[in-house]
């Protein structure tokens, strides 16, 4: 009831009043907690994709060099040596929670705080009262247009992180929007890239089954990095973290040593292994760009067939739903569209919007699909629903369908929720975990 009244008030209130409400909350939160961020060096990481992994990598490098680090990300909060799961389904939580977490970090003796920063959090002043020592920008791709209405407004919201003149700015020079972030002054600015000229670059990328190797180049020096994370996109994340540490005057050997200690981030290209004869991957990818990167990373290594399970979040950017469906249709052999955090939307309507793009994305030439009964190849015909793609409302049933289809050397990839342990249905957070469902079903099938 309270949430319904709150939503109604937001709808009928003028924009200036809503903005004042958010600002007032942030000021009160900072005052109540005595501005804890002033006793920390806070590094904010913003961008559409890669924020969580970049935060974890920055933390890993600093911690490996005896710094005491706190962390606030989509999946967890770290205070000293304690790590707590973030089951609020909010990357940048309320200012009261943010300030309380920062205060606890101070009490635990932390010197640094690495904070994942969203455009909505910046727009709603949730981070007011935090003088960011470092600001990191990863990329800008299609997301949150339901809130910001345009890519320009989305970008301008993210730029707010850089407007307080941080000591250190770290920018992805390969991103088309990088020039807008570079115009904001900082005491020190470092860029990173794989394609363009930058302060940090990487070459000789070599993908292994359990990670990726590359040579990091920094101002005439180079070092070999053995990163235990999959995909070129994680090279970008590693470069962002390395640039941050180097910008804070850590040595190149210290950075290399820290990156070698990195661990896979839960729910980010996470392998689920219960002894099955095929591969199973869970990933948080919930934007078109992130989804495409996941499929393109996996595709070259798939010896059998790529089976994709995906959905889209309710009450969020609707324009991206058919785009994500089309990406799955183009890059996966089999596609199952299912439910994913519908909130107060009709989950079937969301599924149908994702499904609109699936058949459209399928290449009409050079692709074949299998007949379910006889395994005789059939040329592309009609939409292919029920032959190479399906709509299954129940997410557990959708995952079960993918596992039942899988054969040795196939790869099943389940995207959208990652390591989350709840599903947003209406105004409730219902216990649910892709990982738990996969582990249970895989053990059952193995037996």
N, C-alpha and C positions, 0 to 999 in steps of 0.2 A: 504494500500500500504506500509506504513512504517513498519508494523508488518511483512509483507511478505518479505521485504528487510532484516529486522533484522534476520528472520529465515534462509534466504539464507546465510547471512554472517556467522551465527553460524555454518552452515553445512560445509562451505568451509574453515573456519578458523581452524588452528591447536589448539589443546587442551590448550596449554600454553597461547595462545593469548586470548582465551575465558576466561580463569581463570584470566589473568591479567586485562581484561576488567571489570570483576565483582569486583575484588579487588580494582581497581582504583575508581570505582563508590562508593564503601563502604567507602573508605578513604575520598573522597570528601564530601560525605553525612555527615560523622562524623565531619569533619572540619567546614562545613558550619553551623552546628547546635551547634558547640562548645562542643562536647563530653558530651551531657546531662546525659548519663548513669553514669558518674562519680559522679553526685550529687544525684543519686538514689541508692537504694539497689535493684538490679534486680534479680528476680528468673526466671530461664528458665525451662520449662517443655517440655521434648521430649519423644518420643515413638510412636508406630504405632497408638494405640487407647487410648482413655481416656484423651487426653491432654486438650481439651476444658473444660470438666467437672472438672478436677483437678485444672485447673487455676481458675475457678469460685469458687471452694470450698476454695482454699487458700485465695483468695480475701475476701470471706465471713468471714472466721475466723479472718483474720487480721483486716478487717473493723469493725467487731463486738467488737474488742478490741481497738477501737479508733485510729487505724492507717489510714493514708490517702494513698489510693492505686490506682494505674493506672493499666490498663489491655490491652493486645493485644492478641486477639484470632481469631479463624476461623470465629466466628459469630459476634463479636463486639469489639469495642475499648472503654475503659473507661478512662476518664480524670477527676480526681476529682470526682464530683458527676454527671457528664454528661456521657451518654452512647450513642455511635454512632454505627449504623449497619455497618458491614463489608460486602459490596456487591462486593468486588473485586475478589471473589473466589480464594483468596490466603491466606493461614494461616500465613506465614511469608512474608509480602509484600516487596516491594523494599526498599533498605537501606535508600533512601531519605525519604520515608514515615515513616519508623520505627524511624529514628532519629528525624523527625519532631514531631511525637507523643510523644516520650520521652521528647523532649524539652518542649512541651506543658504541660506534666505532672509536670515537674519541676516548670514551671510558675504557675501551679495550686496548688502548695504546696505539691505535693505528696512526700512521703518518700520512697515508694515501687513501683516497677513495676513488674507485673507478666506477662511473655511473653511466648506464645506458640511457640515452636521452632521445625522446620522441618529439616529433613536430607538434603533436597535440599537447604534450606536457609543457612545451615551451609556450605555445599559444595560450594555455590556461594558467600560466605563471606558477606552475607547480614547483619550479626550480628557483623561484625568487629567493634571494638571500644567500645564494651559493656563488661565491667568486671563483669561477672556473680557472684553475691554473693551466690546464691543458684542454684543447678542443680538437677532436678528431672527426674527420668527415670521410665516410666510406663511399657512398654513391647516392644517386637519386633516380628511382624508377617508379613505375606506376603503382601507387597505393594511396589510401586515405583521401581519395578525391571526393568521397561522400562528405567529408568534413571540410576540406579546404577549397573544393569546387574547381580548382585549376592547379596545374603543375607549378605555375609561377608562385601562387599563394603558398603551396606546399614547400617550395624551395625557400621562400622568404621566412617561413616559420623556422626552418632549420638553421637559417643564417643567424638567428637570434643568439645561438650558442656562441658565435664568434664576435658578437658586437661589444662584449665587455672588455676587449683587448686582453685576451689571455696571454700568459707568458709564452705558451707554446701552441702553435697551430700545425696540425698535420692534415694534409689534403691529398686526395686521390687525383693525380693529374690526368689520369686516363678518362675520368668521368666528364661528360660534356658540360656539366654545370660547375666544374671546378673553378672557373674564372670568377664566378660570383662570390665564392668563399675566399679566394685568394685576395680579393680587394680589401678585406677586413684586416686591419693592422694587428700585429702581435710582436712581442719582443723577439721571438724566433719562429720561423716558418720552415717546415720541411715538406717536400712533396714525395710521393711514391707512385710508381707506375710499372706496367709491364710493356706498354707499347710506346708511350711518349717519353721525352726527356724528363728526368726527375732526379731528385737527390738520392733516392733509393730505387733501384731497379732489380729485376731478377731475370736470369737467363738459364738455359739448359735445364728446363723443367723435365722431370722424369717421374711418371706416375707409377707407383708400386701398388700391390694389392692392399697394403695397409697404410699408405701415405704417399707423400710426394716429396721429391728431392729437387733442390734448385740451388743456383749460385746467387748469393746476394751481393750486389755491388753498391758501395757507398763511398763517394768522393775519392775514387782511385784505389780503394781497398776492396777486397772480396773475401767471401767466406761461404763454405758449403753448408746448406741447411738440410737436415733430414727431418722433415715435418711429419709427425704421425697423424696427419689429417688428409682427407681425400679432396681432390679437385683444385683447379686453377683458382677458383674464387677464394679458397683458403690461403693461397699464396698472397693474394691481395690483403687478406686479413692479417697474415703474418708480417707483411711489409708495413702495414699500418702500426702494428704493435712494436715492431723493430724501430720504426721511425720515431715513435713516441719515446722509447727508452733512450735512443741515441740523442734525441733532442733534449733529454733530461741529463745528458752527460754520462750515461752509462757507456762503457767501452764496447767495441764490436765483439770481442770474445765473450763478454758477459751476456750480450744479447743472444749470441749463437747458443751459448750454454743454456739459457733460459728457454729458447724455442725448442731445443731438443728434449726438454722435460715436459713439453705440452702434452695434454691428454685429450682424447676426443671429447667434445662437449656433448652432454646428454641430449639426445634428440636432434643432433645435427649430423647428418650422414652417419647415423649410428647403426652398427651391424648387430643384428639379433641372431645369435647362433645357438641353436638347441640340437646341433648334430644333424640337421637336415641336409639333403643333397643339393639344395639350391640356396641362393643368397637372398637375404631379407634385409632391407634397409628402411630405417625410419628417419624422416627429416621434417623440419618445421616449415619448409618452404610454403609460403602462402601468398606470394606475389608472382606475377608472370615471369619476371626476370629471374627470381630465385628458383622457380620451378624448372625453367628452361636450363639453368646452370646445373641443377641436380641431374636431369635426364641426360644432358650432354656429357657430364662427367662419367656417368655410369655406362652410357651406350657403347663406347669402344671396348669396354671390358666384358660385356655380356656375350657369352658364347651361345647361349640359348635365346630365350625370348624375354623381353622387358615387359613386366606386368605392373601397371600403375593403378594405385588406388588413391583417389583425391576427392576433394569437395571444396566448399568455400564458406567463409564465415558469414553469418547473418548480420544484418544491420551495419554492413560495411560497404565499401566501394563495390557497387554492382557491375560497373563497366568492365571490371577485370575478369568476371566469372567466365563468359564465353571465350575470352582470350586464353585463360588457363586451360579450358577444355580443348581448345584448338592445339595448344602446345602438346598436351598429352596425346591427342589424336595423331599428331605428326611424328612424335618421337618414341612413343611406346607401341608395342605390338598388340597388347590387350589393355583396355582401359575400363575401370570400374568407377563410376561416379556415385558418391555416397554422401551421407549427412556429416556435417562438421560445425559444431557450435552455432546452431541456428538462432540463438537468442529468442526474440519474439516473432521472428519471421517464420513463414511456412517452409519447413525443410524441403518439401517436394518442389516448391517453386524455385528454391535456390538450386537444387539438383538439376531442374529443367533448364535453368539459365546456363549452368556450366555445360550441360549436355548439348546445348545449341551449338557450341563450338567444336565438339569432339569430331563429328563426321566431317565438318567443314575443314578441319585442320588436316585430315587424312590425305596424303598425296594420292591422286587418282591414277597415277601411272607408276608402275614399278613396285607397287606394294601388293602383297598377297595376304590373305587371312585363311584360317583353318576352319574346315567344316567340323562342328562339334561331334558329329556322329562317326564320321569316317576318316577324319584327318586328311581328306583330299583337299588340295589347295583350290581356292576359288578366287577368281579375279574380283577386284573391287566392284561392288554392286549395291545399289540402294544406300541406306545409311549405315548398314552393318550392325545395327543394334541387335543384340542377341547372338551375334556371330563373333565379333571382335571387341564389342563394348557393351556395357550393361549399366542400368540404373538400379541401385540397391539401396533402399532407404536406411536400413539398419547397418550401422558402421561395422559392427562385429560380424554380421553376415557377409558384408562386402569383403572384409579381410579373409574370412573363411573361404569364400569363393575363389579369391586370388591364390590362396595356399593350396586349395584342391586342384586348381589348374596347373600349378607349378610342377615342372619336371626337372631332372638333374640338369645343371648348368643354366637354368633360368634365373632371373633376378626379379624379386617382388619388391617394389618401393611404395611405401605408404607415407604420404605427405600431408602437411597441414597442421598437425598437432605436436609433433616432436615428442618431447618428454613430459608434456602436460599430463596431469592426473585428474583433471576435471573437464566436463563438457558443459558449456553454457546453454541451458534450455529454459526459455522464458526468463524469469528473474533469478533462477536457481543455478548453482554450480553442482552438477551431478557427478559423482565419482566415475571416472572413466580414464583408461590409459591404453593407447595403442600398443605400447611395449608389453604391458601385462596380458593383453588379449593375444598378441602374437606368441609370447612365450607359452601361454597356456595351450593354444591350439597346436603349436609346433610340437610340444611334448606329447600331446594326444595323438597327433598323426604319426609321430615317430614310433610310439608304442604300437 
